[in-house]
Amino acid sequence: MARARSTDPVKVAKAMEGLSVKSFAGEVTMRASDHQLQQTMFITKWQKAKPGEYKVEKTQYTFSPIKELPPYVSSTPTSCQMKRPGGASS
């Protein structure tokens, strides 16, 4: 809303296109063509937690990292024909 200088949903949505922000998972970017967040993909495995490791939802298990793929690798092409207000497509 600050970037759009408005609370109008159409103006806010337009201002978010291409916007990058820092998140708990690293930098995320709103893809303009379909408003999908592009972010790092983390591939993990579910395994028994070792002493001192975080145990997910009070289980005895945790997610163990295997691989991290940056957004330019994990992003897939889109064929989205998003309808925008006023009848224009992206």
FENNORZI-V322237 format. One record per backbone hydrogen bond with DSSP energy under -1.0 kcal/mol. NH is the residue of the N-H (numbers start at 1). CO is the residue of the C=O. E is the energy in kcal/mol with one decimal. If there is no record, write none. Layout:
nh: [NH:NH]
co: [CO:CO]
e: [E:E]
//
This chain:
nh: [5:6:12:13:14:15:16:18:19:21:23:26:28:29:30:31:35:38:41:43:45:47:49:53:56:58:59:62:64:66:67:69:73:74:75:84:87:90]
co: [1:1:8:9:10:11:12:30:16:28:26:23:21:38:19:36:31:29:69:67:64:62:60:50:61:55:56:47:45:43:43:41:70:70:71:88:84:82]
e: [-1.6:-1.5:-2.6:-2.6:-2.0:-2.2:-1.5:-2.7:-2.3:-2.5:-1.9:-1.9:-2.8:-2.0:-2.4:-2.5:-2.1:-3.1:-2.7:-3.1:-2.1:-2.6:-3.0:-2.4:-2.5:-1.0:-2.3:-2.8:-3.2:-3.1:-1.8:-3.0:-1.8:-2.4:-2.2:-2.6:-1.7:-1.1]
//
